[in-house]
């Protein structure tokens, strides 16, 4: 799939805002099935842009959870412990 530099940037921006690949395709005016396939194909510019945007959002949310936990928020502390356990399991079991 041939995407312009602007479209690649838009994919990242909209993924950061947690829009689905289908919604992004409609907004940037490309074929929905083609964009979904490109996003699901590792190594494509669309895949990299989508996951870069999505993961930036994940990092921001985790930073907010960590800050809240450090400030004494019990729900945030529980969520942080859950995230830590999940990471430990991934490291141990793949």
N, C-alpha and C positions, 0 to 999 in steps of 0.2 A: 504494500500500500504506500503510495507516494503522498506524504504530508509535508506541508510547508513548515518552515521554522516557527511561524506564528501559531499554526495549529498544534505543533508539539508543545509549545509553551502554554497554550490554552488547555491542553489535556492535563498538564501538570497542575495548573491553577485550579481546574475544576475537580481533579482528583483530591487535591488538598481540601476542597470544600465538601468532600465525600459524596460527589455525584457518581452515579453508576456509569459504566461505559456506554450504555444505551442512551442515557440522557446527554452525555458529552457529545456523542455522535450527532444527535439532533441539533444541539446548540452550534457545533462547528460545521454543520451542514455536510456531513459525509455519510456514506452508507453504513448503517448500523452493524450489519453482519461483518463487513470488512474491518471496521474499527475493533469490534469485539475480538475477532480472530487475531488482529495485530497485537492487541493488548495481551492476549493469552499466549502469544508466541514469544518465548524468551529471546532477548537480544535485539528485538526490534525497537526502533526509536519510540513507538507508541507504548510498548511495554515498559521501557525504562522511564518515560515521562510519567506514566500513570502511577507506577509504584514509587517513584521519587516524590510525587505530590502526596500520595496516600501516607507514605512513611514519615514525611515531614509532619503531617497532622498527628500521627501516632506519637512521635517524639514530643511535640508540644503538649499533648494531653498527659503523657507520662511525666513531663517536667512539672506540670500543674499538680499532679497527684503527689509527686515527691515533695514539692513545696508545702502543700497542704498537710501532708503527713508530718513533716518537720515542724510545722506550726501547731501540731497537736490534734489534728482532725482524726477522730477514731475511724470514720468510714474510709478516709484516705489511707490511714495506716493499714487497715484490713486489705484494701485494694493493692497497696504496695506489697504486702506480704504475699498476696495471691500472684502478683506478677513475678515476684522473686521465685516462688515455687515453680511456676510455669517455666521460667528460664532454666532453673536447675534441672527440671525434668527433660527439657530439650537438650541440655548439655550432656546429661547422663544417657539418655535413650535415643537421641536423634530426632 
